[in-house]
């Protein structure tokens, strides 16, 4: 079983990788706007990242305010939870 901190780090890493792929595919599509395979690939990673962001918000709190509705907490912790760059992860 993975330690909670390790799971959080893995999830943040995966979200970062998906974000990188999305940005790169967006730039590729700027110069290849009719590449259907690239559009499908981008859509796939957007869905994956949105799902990962939702799962992260449910476990650890939202990374974006737009994911706050996915939190399963009974308390508003947006400003009091550790931020990813604060070293908790």
C-alpha positions as CSV (number, residue, x, y, z in Angstrom):
1,X,0.0,0.0,0.0
2,X,1.3,3.5,-0.9
3,X,1.8,6.1,1.8
4,X,-0.7,9.0,1.6
5,X,2.0,11.5,0.8
6,X,3.3,9.3,-2.0
7,X,-0.2,9.0,-3.5
8,X,-0.6,12.8,-3.4
9,X,2.8,13.3,-5.0
10,X,2.0,10.7,-7.7
11,X,-1.3,12.4,-8.4
12,X,0.3,15.8,-8.7
13,X,3.0,14.4,-11.0
14,X,0.4,12.8,-13.2
15,X,-1.7,16.0,-13.4
16,X,1.5,17.9,-14.3
17,X,2.4,15.4,-17.1
18,X,-1.2,15.6,-18.5
19,X,-1.0,19.4,-18.4
20,X,2.3,19.3,-20.3
21,X,0.8,17.0,-23.0
22,X,-2.2,19.3,-23.3
23,X,-0.1,22.4,-23.8
24,X,2.2,20.7,-26.3
25,X,-0.8,19.3,-28.3
26,X,-2.4,22.8,-28.3
27,X,0.8,24.2,-29.8
28,X,1.0,21.5,-32.4
29,X,-2.6,22.1,-33.4
30,X,-1.9,25.8,-33.8
31,X,0.2,24.7,-36.8
32,X,-1.7,21.6,-37.8
33,X,-5.3,22.5,-37.3
34,X,-6.8,19.7,-39.4
35,X,-4.9,16.8,-37.8
36,X,-7.8,14.7,-36.6
37,X,-5.6,12.2,-34.7
38,X,-4.0,15.1,-32.8
39,X,-7.4,16.5,-31.9
40,X,-8.5,13.1,-30.6
41,X,-5.3,12.8,-28.6
42,X,-5.8,16.2,-27.1
43,X,-9.4,15.5,-26.2
44,X,-8.3,12.2,-24.5
45,X,-5.7,14.0,-22.3
46,X,-8.2,16.8,-21.5
47,X,-10.7,14.2,-20.3
48,X,-7.9,12.4,-18.3
49,X,-6.7,15.6,-16.7
50,X,-10.2,16.7,-15.7
51,X,-10.9,13.3,-14.1
52,X,-7.6,13.4,-12.3
53,X,-8.3,17.0,-11.0
54,X,-11.7,15.8,-9.8
55,X,-10.2,12.8,-8.0
56,X,-7.5,15.0,-6.5
57,X,-10.0,17.5,-5.2
58,X,-12.1,14.7,-3.6
59,X,-9.0,13.4,-1.8
60,X,-6.9,16.4,-1.0
61,X,-8.8,19.6,-1.9
62,X,-9.1,21.5,-5.1
63,X,-6.0,22.7,-7.1
64,X,-8.3,25.1,-9.0
65,X,-11.3,27.0,-7.5
66,X,-13.3,25.5,-10.4
67,X,-12.8,22.1,-8.8
68,X,-14.2,23.1,-5.4
69,X,-17.5,21.4,-6.0
70,X,-15.7,18.1,-6.2
71,X,-14.5,18.3,-2.6
72,X,-15.9,15.8,-0.1
73,X,-15.0,17.9,2.9
74,X,-17.5,19.6,5.2
75,X,-15.3,22.6,5.7
76,X,-14.0,25.3,3.3
77,X,-10.2,24.7,3.2
78,X,-9.2,26.5,0.0
79,X,-7.0,29.0,1.7
80,X,-5.8,26.9,4.6
81,X,-4.8,23.7,2.9
82,X,-1.1,23.1,2.0
83,X,-0.3,24.3,-1.5
84,X,1.6,21.9,-3.8
85,X,4.7,24.2,-3.7
86,X,4.8,24.4,0.1
87,X,6.6,21.1,0.3
88,X,3.8,19.0,1.9
89,X,3.6,16.9,-1.3
